[in-house]
Amino acid sequence: MDRNNFEAFTNLAALKKNAIQACGQEFIDSLTKKGLYAKDSQFWAEVNKQLNIPDDAYENKQAREKAERERLLLEKQAK
């Protein structure tokens, strides 16, 4: 889920190179030294914490997209 929150908040794929771009090389290197790698959910939890990404970013994005789809459907039906 932490990967999804990263992707929803930053609009970047949950890849190490994007985490480096967002957080900086030094921070990512410190996670690697702790034994946390991009395949680990704890890695993404730490990245999200560094970027102040809320735990519900993915759910919020899904809700916004659903509301937008429903709005467009209602507009289309009104025509």
Residue pairs with C-beta under 8 A, 6 or more apart in sequence:
1 41
1 58
2 41
2 44
2 45
2 47
2 48
3 14
3 41
3 44
4 14
4 57
4 58
5 44
5 48
5 53
5 54
5 55
5 56
5 57
5 58
6 12
6 14
6 18
6 19
6 44
6 47
6 48
6 51
6 53
6 57
7 13
7 14
7 58
8 57
8 58
8 60
8 61
8 62
9 48
9 51
9 53
9 54
9 57
9 61
10 18
10 22
10 51
10 53
12 18
12 21
12 22
14 38
14 44
15 38
16 28
16 37
16 38
19 28
19 38
19 43
19 44
19 47
20 28
22 47
22 51
23 47
23 50
23 51
27 50
28 47
31 37
31 43
31 46
31 47
36 42
36 43
36 46
37 43
38 44
47 53
48 55
48 57
54 60
